[in-house]
Amino acid sequence: SYELTQPPSVSVSPGQTARITCSGDALPKQYAYWYQQKPGLAPVLIIYKDSERPSGIPERFSGSSSGTIVTLTISGVQAEDEADYYCQSADSSGTYVVFGGGTKLTVL
Amino acid sequence: QVQLQESGPGLVKPSQTLSLTCTVSDGSITSGDYFWTWIRQHPGKGLEWIGYIYHSGTTYYNPSLKSQVSISVDTSKNQFSLSLSSVTAADTAVYFCARATPGPSFDLWGQGTLVTVSS
């Protein structure tokens, strides 16, 4: 079955830049999406179509894509950004959804 | 603003069927090009897509769960439902309903409901 691979954890100091990667064979053909999830809450969509930001999402969140890897970048990390981040995409047919395993971002 | 709310038993016995309903409020389940979705999250783990349904009744399921899962829609009640049969402790999870936009991506989520499978 198709998988998306993320690092389990990323740590960064406040004000620094955090980068979270997500790799998958179908990513050149399918868009990637990113979600932020804080404890006890539902995930929130923060990046869609690789690099677009929904309204209300701070500009410090950005996304990029290169081949089989997509990257979520958080510039000027703030304490409130500490959360789990999930990438999501679809298989090559575009029908079946897959999530990455999630990355826990720790703000030191 | 459209809202989603899950409802159903919080405790299910092993081998029984888990049944949950998601009510869509402040908007019609038939409007727009949306797929209505179930996603679960095992305790302390990541997100797992279960499947989704279009208001016409077309469904797509996670292949790993396909033998257990059925998703249905009731447009008259503005609801969609999940049935998961023959549950075991491994089906203990928080179950979210969500709205999928073309992509697909999930732009709207319910708050989630914890379902525990235990005798």
Contacts between the chains, C-beta under 8 A, distances in Angstrom:
chain1	res1	chain2	res2	distance
A	1	B	63	6.7
A	1	B	64	6.7
A	31	B	103	5.8
A	31	B	105	7.8
A	33	B	103	6.6
A	33	B	105	4.2
A	33	B	106	7.7
A	35	B	47	7.7
A	35	B	106	7.5
A	37	B	47	8.0
A	41	B	111	7.8
A	42	B	96	5.9
A	42	B	98	7.9
A	42	B	109	3.9
A	42	B	110	6.7
A	42	B	111	5.9
A	42	B	112	5.6
A	43	B	47	6.8
A	43	B	96	7.9
A	43	B	106	7.4
A	43	B	109	6.3
A	44	B	109	7.7
A	45	B	105	6.1
A	45	B	106	6.3
A	45	B	107	5.4
A	48	B	103	6.8
A	48	B	105	5.1
A	48	B	107	7.8
A	49	B	103	7.0
A	49	B	105	8.0
A	54	B	107	7.2
A	86	B	46	6.6
A	86	B	47	5.6
A	88	B	47	7.7
A	88	B	105	6.8
A	88	B	106	7.5
A	90	B	103	7.4
A	90	B	104	6.5
A	95	B	60	5.6
A	96	B	49	7.6
A	96	B	60	6.7
A	96	B	62	6.9
A	96	B	63	6.9
A	97	B	37	8.0
A	97	B	49	4.0
A	97	B	52	7.8
A	97	B	62	7.7
A	97	B	100	7.8
A	97	B	104	6.2
A	98	B	49	7.0
A	99	B	46	6.0
A	99	B	47	4.4
A	99	B	48	6.9
A	99	B	49	6.5
A	100	B	46	7.4
A	101	B	46	4.9
A	102	B	46	4.3
A	102	B	47	7.2
